[in-house]
Every structure is written in structure tokens, then in C-alpha cells.
Amino acid sequence: MTTRLRMCVRRLRFALLAAAATCVIALGVLAGITQLAMPWLNQHPQQVERWLSGRLGRAVTIARVDGRWVGGGPLLALDGVRIEGGAGKAPVVIPHAELAFDLLAAVQRNRAFSEFRLADVELRLVHEGGEWKLRDFDLGSSSPRDEPVSMGALGALEITRLKLAVDDPAHELHLEFTAPVVRVLNRGAVMRVLGRVRSADSATPPLELVADIDPAERSGDVYVGGRDLDLAAFAAAISAAGVQPLAGHGALQLWLRLSAGRIDDARARVALDDTRFAAREPVTIGAGAMVEPRAAFDRLALVARWQHDPGGWTLDVADFVAATGAQPARFTLERRGGDAAPRWRAGAHALAL
């Protein structure tokens, strides 16, 4: 290494050390000033109201502010928060919320400088008119709303003890989920949702939820999956096409792509053991005889993709296995045309009947 190169490396090292020391000193000064400002903020909630109003783009009023230093930044406990609605909609009233600031967010993954925290939120996702819509957003004594509160310039929204109901009346589907913590990160036009959800009436291992959603366009990508799923406990209320799951353990992963509130692309990976299904209702045979159809598989595995386009939809299934040691099969089902005169096409390879 030449002398000039050694000098350049030494100067670069000193510059990096100086920059790091400057950042540490600046953070220390900022932390000290913030802690000194806590008593003043407690006595002047209107300053917090003004800051929140500018970030949310809506008028905000707060009855009481209590500030303290927690972890990497100040934490403001807010009581009696009222966020005015837009376009004639009712305001959102939040009995208690928290506004947290993390001075080290820039060096941490999925963190934000400012976070708005809520608890005990109930949501209802409804499938109607061919679209998925968020119908309710009940926070404390607030009125039902069709859309969630905009995050504005807030860095993140954290919801604890979330309850989510999913309703699809056309398919007689009603599911209820809970999530201990859900984080919504503000990425400009896109919101990133991170959390773990489980069935409301069971203690099964949770499913991971990751979603990138554009609220204005109601479009984006959603992933839900788990590797130690108890199918009967998690999906006991599901009865797709009249078939109800009774047992099954293993992995289930689902990827969805939404466009204007509609699912245009769905992909799934299934790997279940000791799976059993039953018909939702018994079948009448002969003179009053009733039969309850059931099916069992010691191994059920597949990968699938469903695609929707203006002309219809296509379902492709590959690596389909319905028994241990069976040869993997694949098949395709295609639907074209309108509801009045649909056209169907199907094909299969190595499918054991």
C-alpha cells in the first residue's frame, strides 16, 4: 500500500469517526432537550394537537397529554383524542392513544420516527358487489366509517388487540380473527401492514400477515401463511363449495394481488398431513336414507395459481399429491364467457382418480 493511499484511508477513517461522534452528540443533545420539554408539553396539549393535525391533514383535539421518556425517545399518552372526519363523515373519538418518537428509527428495520398507537380496534372486511371493502372502523365510541383514518405524514400506526371480521355473504363465509399487534408503516402512497393473526375462537399458532396496500387505489399485494397450521381449528367456519375441513396439520401459504378492490391473482402452497373433509350438509339417498360424505388424505400437497382477466379466469394446479408416495399430478380449469353462456375447458396429467 502506497503512502498516499494510507493517508487517504486514515483521513476517511477519521472522517467517519468524527461523523459518528457528531451524530451521537446531536442525539444526546436532542434527547436532553426533549426530556426538558416534557413538563411543558403536558401543560400545553394544543401544541401536540397542532403537530398531529398537520401530520394527519385533519383537525385533532386532545383532552390531556402525559409525556415520559421510554426507550429510544419520548412517549406521549393522549386521552380524549378526537379526529374530525372529512366529507361530512362522523369524527373518530379515541378514548386513549399514544404518540411515540424513536430517535434511532433510521438504523432499525420497519421502524418509524413517529408512531401513533391504538388499542382494542375492531375492523370488518366485507365482500360485496365483487369488491372487498373495509366497512367499520370502531375506535371506542366512534361512529362506523367506510374508510380508515389517513396516516398523513405519520411514520407508523400500531394497533394492539385488533379484532378482524371477514364477511362474504354470497359464499356464506364469516370468519373472526384476532391479532396481538399489527403495525402499519407509511411508505408514501403505499401502506405496509405487518402482523400475526389467529382464529378468534382457538389458540392455534398464528399466521403471518404481510401486505403492501395502496388505500387510494385499493390495490396491492397480500401474503398470509403459516407452517404449523391446525386446519380444523383455524378454518372450522369455512365451508367452501359445501366442503368443511375436519382435520389437517402442516403448511398453508397464500399470496394475493388486488386491483380496485378485486382479487386478480391468487397463488397458494399447501402441504398438509392427516387431512379430513366433510360435506356441510348430509345427502339424501333413496327413501329417506341420509349419508354424510367424508374424505381423508394422509398427505395433501399442491401449488396453485388462480388468475382473473376480462374474459374469465384460469386455475392451474401443479405438484398435486393426495397420498404418501403418489405421483405428482397437475391439472388446469378454465372459464370463459359471461354468466349467461359460460365456456369451460379442463385438462389433467397423471391425475389418479
URBEL-V265220 format. One record per residue. N is the residue number from 1. PSI is psi in radians with two decimals (999 if undefined). Layout:
BEGIN
N & PSI
N & PSI
END
This chain:
BEGIN
1 & 2.24
2 & 2.86
3 & -0.72
4 & -0.70
5 & -0.69
6 & -0.70
7 & -0.68
8 & -0.75
9 & -0.72
10 & -0.75
11 & -0.68
12 & -0.70
13 & -0.77
14 & -0.67
15 & -0.72
16 & -0.74
17 & -0.70
18 & -0.71
19 & -0.74
20 & -0.75
21 & -0.69
22 & -0.75
23 & -0.74
24 & -0.77
25 & -0.73
26 & -0.74
27 & -0.69
28 & -0.75
29 & -0.77
30 & -0.70
31 & -0.73
32 & -0.77
33 & -0.72
34 & -0.75
35 & -0.64
36 & -0.50
37 & -0.16
38 & -0.88
39 & -0.61
40 & -0.69
41 & -0.62
42 & -0.58
43 & -0.17
44 & 1.24
45 & -0.34
46 & -0.46
47 & -0.70
48 & -0.67
49 & -0.78
50 & -0.71
51 & -0.79
52 & -0.69
53 & -0.71
54 & -0.58
55 & -0.69
56 & -0.34
57 & 0.34
58 & 2.68
59 & 2.33
60 & 2.34
61 & 2.52
62 & 2.31
63 & -0.66
64 & 2.48
65 & 2.30
66 & 2.00
67 & 2.57
68 & 2.89
69 & 2.17
70 & 2.17
71 & -2.09
72 & 0.27
73 & 3.13
74 & 2.61
75 & 2.13
76 & 2.06
77 & 2.15
78 & 2.22
79 & 2.46
80 & 0.89
81 & 2.30
82 & 2.08
83 & 2.06
84 & 2.45
85 & 2.88
86 & 2.75
87 & 0.80
88 & 0.16
89 & 2.69
90 & 2.60
91 & 2.78
92 & 2.18
93 & 2.13
94 & 1.98
95 & -0.74
96 & 2.39
97 & 2.99
98 & 2.50
99 & 1.95
100 & 2.53
101 & 2.29
102 & 1.89
103 & -0.25
104 & 0.30
105 & -0.54
106 & -0.40
107 & 0.26
108 & 2.62
109 & 2.41
110 & 0.63
111 & 2.86
112 & 2.68
113 & -0.70
114 & 2.32
115 & 2.35
116 & 2.14
117 & 2.31
118 & 2.90
119 & 2.68
120 & 0.99
121 & 2.43
122 & 2.24
123 & 2.65
124 & 2.07
125 & 2.10
126 & 2.40
127 & 1.90
128 & 2.49
129 & 0.46
130 & 0.12
131 & 2.65
132 & 2.23
133 & 2.53
134 & 1.89
135 & -0.68
136 & 2.57
137 & 1.36
138 & 1.98
139 & 1.82
140 & -2.11
141 & 0.38
142 & 2.87
143 & 2.71
144 & 2.52
145 & 2.67
146 & -0.44
147 & 2.58
148 & 2.83
149 & 2.35
150 & 2.46
151 & -0.28
152 & -2.18
153 & 0.18
154 & 2.52
155 & -0.65
156 & 2.73
157 & 2.21
158 & 2.19
159 & 2.18
160 & 2.58
161 & 0.98
162 & 2.42
163 & 2.23
164 & 2.18
165 & 2.35
166 & 2.10
167 & 2.27
168 & 1.49
169 & -0.60
170 & -0.55
171 & 0.25
172 & 0.82
173 & 2.22
174 & 2.03
175 & 2.61
176 & 2.25
177 & 2.76
178 & 2.70
179 & 2.15
180 & -0.78
181 & 2.32
182 & 2.26
183 & 2.37
184 & 1.97
185 & 2.36
186 & 2.02
187 & 0.82
188 & -2.09
189 & -0.27
190 & 2.44
191 & 2.26
192 & 2.16
193 & 2.24
194 & 2.32
195 & 3.10
196 & 2.25
197 & 2.65
198 & 2.82
199 & 2.43
200 & -0.47
201 & 0.43
202 & 2.83
203 & 0.63
204 & 2.78
205 & 2.49
206 & 2.79
207 & 2.49
208 & 2.42
209 & 2.16
210 & 2.20
211 & 2.45
212 & 1.88
213 & 2.39
214 & 1.79
215 & -0.61
216 & -0.69
217 & -0.17
218 & 0.80
219 & 2.80
220 & -2.91
221 & 2.45
222 & 2.38
223 & 2.30
224 & 2.27
225 & 2.74
226 & 2.64
227 & -0.08
228 & 1.05
229 & 2.36
230 & 1.76
231 & -0.73
232 & -0.73
233 & -0.62
234 & -0.62
235 & 0.57
236 & -0.51
237 & -0.09
238 & 2.33
239 & 1.18
240 & 2.20
241 & 0.54
242 & 0.16
243 & 2.28
244 & 2.28
245 & 2.40
246 & -0.52
247 & 2.86
248 & 2.36
249 & 2.43
250 & -2.66
251 & 2.44
252 & 2.10
253 & 2.45
254 & 2.25
255 & 2.26
256 & 2.50
257 & 2.13
258 & 2.56
259 & 2.05
260 & 0.72
261 & 0.06
262 & 2.55
263 & 2.01
264 & -0.43
265 & 2.22
266 & 2.30
267 & 2.52
268 & 2.61
269 & 2.19
270 & 2.32
271 & 1.60
272 & 2.59
273 & 2.61
274 & 1.03
275 & 2.39
276 & 2.46
277 & 2.73
278 & 2.70
279 & 2.52
280 & -0.58
281 & 2.53
282 & 2.76
283 & 2.32
284 & 2.22
285 & 2.22
286 & -2.54
287 & 1.37
288 & 0.05
289 & 2.38
290 & 2.39
291 & 2.36
292 & 1.71
293 & 2.37
294 & 2.70
295 & 2.49
296 & 2.51
297 & 2.21
298 & -0.39
299 & 2.19
300 & 1.97
301 & 2.55
302 & 2.83
303 & 2.44
304 & 2.69
305 & 2.24
306 & 2.19
307 & 2.36
308 & 2.42
309 & 3.01
310 & -0.45
311 & -0.17
312 & -2.52
313 & 2.82
314 & 2.34
315 & 2.12
316 & 2.24
317 & 2.28
318 & 2.86
319 & 0.69
320 & 2.13
321 & 2.22
322 & 0.22
323 & 2.64
324 & 2.25
325 & 0.01
326 & 2.68
327 & 2.29
328 & 2.39
329 & 2.91
330 & 2.63
331 & 2.83
332 & 2.42
333 & 2.23
334 & 2.39
335 & 2.28
336 & 2.78
337 & 3.06
338 & 3.11
339 & -0.48
340 & -0.64
341 & 1.24
342 & 2.62
343 & 2.35
344 & 2.58
345 & 2.36
346 & 2.62
347 & 2.62
348 & 2.69
349 & 2.21
350 & 0.56
351 & 2.06
352 & 2.04
353 & 999
END
